Amino acid sequence: MCTAITMQGKHFYFGRNLDLARSFGERVTVTPRGFELRFAAQPSSGAHYAMIGTAAAEGLFPLYAEAMNERGLCAAGLNFPESAVYGGRREGMYNVAPHEMIAWLLCRCANAAQAKLLLQNTCVVGEPFGALPVAPLHWLVADRTACFAVEPRADGLHIEDDPFGVLANEPPFPFHAENIRHYLNCTAAYPASRCGIPLAPYGFGAGGFGLPGDLTSASRFVRAAFYRANAGGAGESPEQEALHFFHILGSVEAVRGGALGGGGEREETRYACCMDADAGIYYRKEYGSGRIRAYALAWTEGERLTVFAQPSESGIERVPCP
């Protein structure tokens, strides 16, 4: 389970909840311009845009779950286990493995328009990274001008504009775009009586009656789209907007124990992140801590990945009595 969203305010923001039952070795990782990205079927590249996000740096290739580059293009990969279909390598196409997709787009493209053009000539191939299994994924790609979903389905690679600025998991994106029509009646406004007599609601929030509250992908998509559309983006400062962004992600957070996987494992939002694409700041909050950490995309030149240590403290501060 994962949910990714975008938000426009004073700056452009992109982020997600990463919902898993266990760690995949995730660390905040900066890929500088000079780091040589070795793709499985494409020429290695040491001349590319710098990027920052959360990745597992397996074999010194950054396996990004989400990231942004120095030009403000952002991308996130989300689990797509039932519908993801990969093919083999195709002549005359850019053949890219699923674990390479985010680095592939962000290293080459300055904006969403360039990414969409590149994807039209890209074939997602079902090739693993070492001994790791092939991950079934789809992606949300966005900058401040455009947002679209990328889905490798049985009939090919689909690139679909996403006016909601939201992506979750199964079913495919067209289902979510239709399903949200069931909630056209939901509003943030204080509802008026429609019964012919002057009745008042019990309190605020009654306009949103009917919003789904469970953790299924369809419900998270609707809830995230509703809060994103109604919460507004403009704040007093970019930092306040980033905090606001985390509250929207909180509306679709997976609380430990609230949903069990097929094997009985407890899903949780391992971390939530917000990328300020204009300032080049990556914010992240761990499940075990309410503290938000800010990482700047400052190491843009170099030949090594910068991998930050996983935070360990709980984030609870004891205040002494006066």
C-alpha positions as CSV (number, residue, x, y, z in Angstrom):
1,M,0.0,0.0,0.0
2,C,1.3,3.4,-0.9
3,T,-0.1,6.8,-1.8
4,A,1.6,9.6,-3.7
5,I,0.3,13.2,-4.1
6,T,1.3,16.6,-5.5
7,M,0.5,20.1,-4.3
8,Q,0.9,23.6,-5.7
9,G,1.5,26.5,-3.4
10,K,4.3,29.0,-3.1
11,H,6.4,26.1,-4.2
12,F,5.7,22.8,-6.0
13,Y,5.6,19.8,-3.7
14,F,5.6,16.0,-4.4
15,G,5.6,13.2,-1.9
16,R,4.3,9.9,-0.7
17,N,3.6,7.5,2.1
18,L,5.7,4.3,1.8
19,D,3.5,1.6,3.3
20,L,5.3,-1.8,3.9
21,A,5.5,-4.4,6.6
22,R,9.3,-4.4,6.8
23,S,12.3,-2.3,5.7
24,F,13.9,-2.6,2.3
25,G,17.1,-0.9,3.5
26,E,15.7,2.5,2.6
27,R,18.0,5.5,3.1
28,V,17.9,9.2,2.0
29,T,20.3,9.1,-1.0
30,V,21.8,11.9,-3.2
31,T,23.1,10.9,-6.6
32,P,25.4,13.7,-7.8
33,R,26.0,14.7,-11.4
34,G,29.3,12.9,-11.7
35,F,28.2,9.5,-10.3
36,E,28.2,6.9,-13.0
37,L,24.8,5.3,-13.4
38,R,25.2,1.8,-14.9
39,F,22.0,0.7,-16.5
40,A,21.4,-3.0,-17.5
41,A,20.6,-2.3,-21.2
42,Q,21.5,1.3,-21.7
43,P,24.9,3.0,-21.9
44,S,26.3,4.1,-18.5
45,S,25.8,7.8,-17.8
46,G,28.1,10.0,-15.7
47,A,26.8,13.3,-17.1
48,H,23.3,13.7,-15.8
49,Y,21.1,15.8,-13.4
50,A,21.6,15.4,-9.7
51,M,18.8,13.8,-7.7
52,I,17.7,13.1,-4.1
53,G,15.2,10.7,-2.6
54,T,14.9,7.5,-0.7
55,A,16.7,4.5,-2.2
56,A,18.3,1.2,-1.4
57,A,21.8,1.6,-2.7
58,E,22.2,-2.0,-3.7
59,G,25.4,-2.6,-5.6
60,L,26.0,1.1,-5.8
61,F,23.0,1.7,-8.0
62,P,20.3,3.8,-6.3
63,L,17.1,1.8,-6.3
64,Y,14.8,4.9,-5.7
65,A,11.3,4.5,-4.3
66,E,10.8,8.2,-5.1
67,A,13.1,11.1,-5.9
68,M,13.4,14.6,-7.5
69,N,16.1,16.0,-9.6
70,E,17.8,19.5,-9.5
71,R,15.4,20.8,-12.2
72,G,12.3,20.0,-10.2
73,L,11.1,16.8,-11.9
74,C,9.7,14.2,-9.5
75,A,8.8,10.6,-9.7
76,A,7.6,7.8,-7.4
77,G,7.1,4.1,-7.8
78,L,4.1,2.4,-6.2
79,N,3.2,-1.3,-5.9
80,F,1.1,-2.6,-8.8
81,P,1.1,-6.4,-8.2
82,E,-1.9,-7.5,-10.2
83,S,-1.7,-5.5,-13.4
84,A,2.1,-4.8,-14.0
85,V,3.2,-6.7,-17.1
86,Y,6.7,-6.4,-18.4
87,G,8.1,-7.6,-21.7
88,G,11.5,-8.4,-23.1
89,R,14.0,-6.1,-24.7
90,R,12.8,-4.5,-28.0
91,E,15.0,-3.3,-30.8
92,G,15.0,0.4,-31.4
93,M,13.6,1.2,-27.9
94,Y,15.2,2.3,-24.6
95,N,15.0,-0.9,-22.6
96,V,14.8,0.0,-18.9
97,A,14.2,-2.3,-15.9
98,P,11.5,-1.3,-13.3
99,H,14.1,-0.6,-10.6
100,E,15.9,1.8,-13.0
101,M,12.9,3.8,-14.1
102,I,13.1,6.7,-11.6
103,A,16.9,7.2,-12.1
104,W,16.4,6.8,-15.8
105,L,13.8,9.6,-16.0
106,L,15.4,12.0,-13.6
107,C,18.9,11.7,-14.9
108,R,17.9,12.7,-18.4
109,C,14.8,14.9,-18.2
110,A,14.5,18.5,-17.0
111,N,10.7,18.5,-16.9
112,A,7.5,16.4,-17.2
113,A,7.2,17.1,-21.0
114,Q,10.6,15.7,-21.7
115,A,9.9,12.7,-19.5
116,K,6.7,12.0,-21.4
117,L,8.5,12.1,-24.7
118,L,11.2,9.8,-23.4
119,L,8.7,7.3,-22.1
120,Q,7.1,7.0,-25.5
121,N,10.3,5.3,-26.7
122,T,10.9,3.3,-23.5
123,C,10.2,-0.4,-23.0
124,V,10.0,-1.6,-19.4
125,V,11.6,-4.9,-19.3
126,G,11.1,-7.6,-16.7
127,E,14.8,-7.9,-15.6
128,P,15.8,-8.2,-11.9
129,F,18.5,-6.4,-10.1
130,G,20.9,-9.2,-9.0
131,A,19.2,-11.7,-6.8
132,L,16.3,-9.3,-6.0
133,P,12.9,-10.2,-7.5
134,V,11.4,-8.0,-10.2
135,A,9.2,-5.4,-8.5
136,P,5.6,-4.9,-10.0
137,L,5.4,-1.1,-10.2
138,H,3.6,1.8,-11.7
139,W,4.8,5.4,-11.4
140,L,3.6,9.0,-10.8
141,V,5.7,11.6,-12.6
142,A,5.2,15.3,-12.1
143,D,6.6,18.9,-12.1
144,R,4.7,22.1,-11.5
145,T,3.3,22.1,-15.0
146,A,2.0,18.5,-15.5
147,C,1.3,15.2,-13.7
148,F,0.8,11.8,-15.2
149,A,0.7,8.1,-14.3
150,V,2.8,5.5,-16.1
151,E,1.5,1.9,-16.1
152,P,3.0,-1.1,-17.8
153,R,-0.1,-3.2,-18.5
154,A,-0.7,-6.3,-20.7
155,D,-1.4,-4.2,-23.8
156,G,1.6,-1.9,-23.4
157,L,3.0,1.1,-21.5
158,H,0.2,3.6,-20.7
159,I,1.0,7.2,-20.0
160,E,-2.1,9.0,-18.7
161,D,-2.6,12.5,-17.6
162,D,-3.5,12.7,-13.9
163,P,-5.6,15.8,-13.1
164,F,-6.1,14.6,-9.5
165,G,-2.4,14.8,-8.7
166,V,-2.8,11.5,-6.8
167,L,-1.8,7.9,-7.3
168,A,-2.4,4.8,-5.2
169,N,-2.1,1.1,-6.0
170,E,-4.4,-1.4,-7.8
171,P,-6.6,-1.3,-9.8
172,P,-5.1,0.6,-12.8
173,F,-5.4,4.4,-12.9
174,P,-8.5,4.5,-15.2
175,F,-10.5,2.7,-12.5
176,H,-9.6,5.4,-10.0
177,A,-10.5,8.1,-12.4
178,E,-14.0,6.6,-12.8
179,N,-14.5,5.5,-9.2
180,I,-14.0,9.0,-7.8
181,R,-17.2,10.1,-9.6
182,H,-19.1,8.2,-6.9
183,Y,-18.1,11.0,-4.5
184,L,-19.1,14.1,-6.4
185,N,-21.5,15.0,-3.6
186,C,-18.7,15.2,-1.0
187,T,-17.8,18.8,-0.1
188,A,-15.7,20.6,2.6
189,A,-18.5,23.2,2.8
190,Y,-20.9,23.4,5.8
191,P,-24.0,21.7,4.4
192,A,-27.4,23.3,4.2
193,S,-30.6,21.5,4.9
194,R,-32.4,20.0,1.9
195,C,-35.3,18.5,3.8
196,G,-37.6,21.6,3.7
197,I,-37.2,22.2,7.4
198,P,-34.3,24.1,9.1
199,L,-32.2,21.2,10.2
200,A,-28.5,21.8,11.1
201,P,-25.7,19.2,11.1
202,Y,-24.2,18.0,14.4
203,G,-21.0,19.8,13.6
204,F,-18.4,20.6,10.9
205,G,-17.4,17.9,8.5
206,A,-20.9,16.8,7.6
207,G,-20.4,17.8,4.0
208,G,-17.8,15.1,3.6
209,F,-20.2,12.3,4.8
210,G,-19.6,9.3,2.6
211,L,-15.9,9.7,2.1
212,P,-14.4,6.2,2.4
213,G,-12.3,5.6,5.5
214,D,-10.7,2.3,4.9
215,L,-7.1,1.6,3.7
216,T,-7.9,0.1,0.4
217,S,-6.2,1.7,-2.6
218,A,-9.5,3.0,-4.1
219,S,-10.5,4.6,-0.8
220,R,-7.0,6.2,-0.2
221,F,-7.1,7.6,-3.7
222,V,-10.5,9.3,-3.1
223,R,-9.6,10.6,0.3
224,A,-6.2,12.0,-0.8
225,A,-7.8,13.6,-3.8
226,F,-10.5,15.2,-1.6
227,Y,-8.1,16.7,1.0
228,R,-5.6,17.7,-1.7
229,A,-8.4,19.6,-3.6
230,N,-10.0,21.2,-0.6
231,A,-7.1,21.9,1.8
232,G,-5.4,24.5,-0.4
233,G,-1.7,24.8,-0.9
234,A,-0.7,28.4,-0.1
235,G,0.8,29.0,3.3
236,E,2.8,31.6,5.1
237,S,6.1,30.1,4.0
238,P,7.3,27.0,2.1
239,E,8.1,25.3,5.4
240,Q,4.5,25.8,6.5
241,E,3.3,24.4,3.2
242,A,5.5,21.3,3.6
243,L,4.0,20.8,7.1
244,H,0.5,21.1,5.5
245,F,1.5,18.5,2.9
246,F,2.4,16.0,5.6
247,H,-1.1,16.5,7.1
248,I,-2.7,15.6,3.8
249,L,-0.5,12.5,3.7
250,G,-1.6,11.8,7.3
251,S,-5.2,11.4,6.0
252,V,-4.2,8.2,4.2
253,E,-1.6,6.9,6.6
254,A,-1.4,3.2,7.4
255,V,-1.5,2.8,11.1
256,R,0.4,-0.3,12.3
257,G,-2.1,-3.1,12.9
258,G,-4.9,-1.5,10.9
259,A,-4.3,-3.7,7.9
260,L,-2.8,-7.1,7.6
261,G,-1.2,-8.6,4.5
262,G,-2.0,-12.0,3.1
263,G,0.6,-13.6,5.3
264,G,-0.5,-11.8,8.4
265,E,2.2,-9.1,8.3
266,R,1.3,-5.7,9.7
267,E,1.4,-2.9,7.1
268,E,2.5,0.5,8.3
269,T,3.5,3.8,6.8
270,R,7.3,3.3,7.2
271,Y,7.9,6.9,6.2
272,A,6.2,9.9,4.7
273,C,8.1,12.3,2.5
274,C,7.6,15.7,0.9
275,M,9.9,17.1,-1.8
276,D,10.0,20.9,-2.2
277,A,10.9,20.8,-5.9
278,D,11.6,24.5,-6.1
279,A,14.0,24.7,-3.1
280,G,15.6,21.3,-3.6
281,I,14.7,20.1,-0.1
282,Y,13.6,16.6,0.7
283,Y,11.6,16.2,3.9
284,R,11.0,12.8,5.6
285,K,9.2,11.6,8.7
286,E,9.6,8.1,10.1
287,Y,6.8,6.0,11.5
288,G,8.5,5.9,14.9
289,S,9.1,9.6,15.1
290,G,7.0,12.7,14.7
291,R,10.1,14.6,13.8
292,I,10.5,15.9,10.2
293,R,14.0,16.0,8.9
294,A,15.1,18.2,5.9
295,Y,17.8,17.1,3.5
296,A,19.1,19.7,1.0
297,L,20.1,18.7,-2.5
298,A,23.5,20.2,-1.9
299,W,26.0,17.5,-3.1
300,T,25.4,18.0,-6.8
301,E,28.9,17.3,-7.9
302,G,30.9,14.1,-7.2
303,E,31.5,10.5,-8.1
304,R,30.0,8.8,-5.0
305,L,26.5,8.5,-3.7
306,T,25.7,10.3,-0.5
307,V,23.7,7.9,1.7
308,F,22.4,9.3,5.0
309,A,22.2,7.1,8.1
310,Q,18.7,5.9,9.2
311,P,17.5,8.0,12.1
312,S,17.2,6.0,15.3
313,E,15.7,8.4,18.0
314,S,12.1,8.3,18.8
315,G,11.4,12.0,18.4
316,I,9.8,12.3,21.8
317,E,11.2,15.2,23.8
318,R,10.7,15.2,27.6
319,V,10.0,18.6,29.0
320,P,11.2,19.1,32.5
321,C,9.0,20.7,35.1
322,P,9.8,24.3,35.8
